[in-house]
Amino acid sequence: MVLSSSIAFAIALAASFGLTWPVRQFALYAGFIDHPDARKVHLRPMPLLGGVAIYAGFVMAVAVTVPVAMRMEVVGILVAATLLAITGILDDSGKLHHQIKLFVSMPLAACILVAVGVRAQVFSQIFAGRTSVLLDIFLTIFWVVGITAAFSILDHMDGLCAGVAAVAAAFFTLSAALNGQRLVCTLAAAALGASLGFLRWNFAPAKIFMGDGGAMFLGFLMATLGLKLRPASSHPIGDWLAPVLILAVPIFDTTLISISRLRREMLPFTSPGKDHTAHRLSNLGLKHTGAVLAMYVLGLVSGALGLSVSHLSRLEIMVLCGLLFIVGVVAVILLEKSPYEDQRSRLSSSSPKENLATMD
């Protein structure tokens, strides 16, 4: 298991790193460019399609390292992931209404997972019967759509989405290795390598963005790994809590902006803005890179807690849940009171033509 996951990591890392620059050149040639506006941080046009390198690195690693006996399930995962990657690329190109990815592509990808046997097992651990299975299916769809969307909207600062995904993938790899889950370990290691290879070109100052295709692809992989992870916990709540903690950063960020935008009578996923956790941390004095690094640290802390859940007693797990709820509520209240920036004044100082002229 260690050998196959190490090979998967190395292949994905090398492929993603090596392919990102050619993909960048193609994006510039084909006009896949993300232009700055008032809701974005970058001030000059930036090539998209970095997700293609992430996708290629992951697929190459999986194709080489996953055993034949496990490939039927993996094919289903890749079909769903490919659907989301294509949807994201079409959305980036402006050829697809943005609501289609949330209300069509993401639920459909979740249904494909269910069809190949990947689903939540929460209610079925509490009571038996057909109703529990149906509830688990609905929970699977909610989880996949929620996590995929969370990563989609997390891609708003240089290095943020790829770095957070890499941290989460690292903890999925460790947890799966400790619990003898070979397939999960290999998939997570491939996701880790693909994310880190791209991060070399995406960390501030970014040379390329992954685009919605890459963000949705990574989000779907993280959601899938969360569904398949089976930590040996002393209580069912621990089994559910581990993946939630590993993915606590995108979950918290989505919760924060949902509450903030609903309070301002805005729809959370259709009203983009610079009100995310990283934006607020940046404006509190951490600046761009500091805010991104802070999000990495939060991911490391929450991931370590997720890794430790299997070693806690039932009482300790319940206490941890209570403490995390209190910390989360306090963090939302404090960050909701913090400032977030309107970038219009910054954009007005330079024209699109001037920005295009500065892009190498």
Secondary structure, DSSP 8 states (H G I E B T S, - for coil): -HHHHHHHHHHHHHHHHHHHHHHHHHHHHHT-EE---TT-S-SS-EE--HHHHHHHHHHHHHHHHS-GGGHHHHHHHHHHHHHHHHHHHHHHTT-S-HHHIIIIIHHHHHHHHHHTT----SHHHH--SHHHHHHHHHHHHHHHHHHHHHHHHH--STTHHHHHHHHHHHHHHHHHHHTT-HHHHHHHHHHHHHHHHHHHHHSSS-S---HHHHHHHHHHHHHHHHHH-----SSHHHHHHHHHHHTHHHHHHHHHHHHHHHHTT--TTTS--S-SHHHHHIIIIIHHHHHHHHHHHHHHHHHHHHHHGGGS-HHHHHHHHHHHHHHHHHHHHHHHTS----THHHHTTS-HHHHHHH--
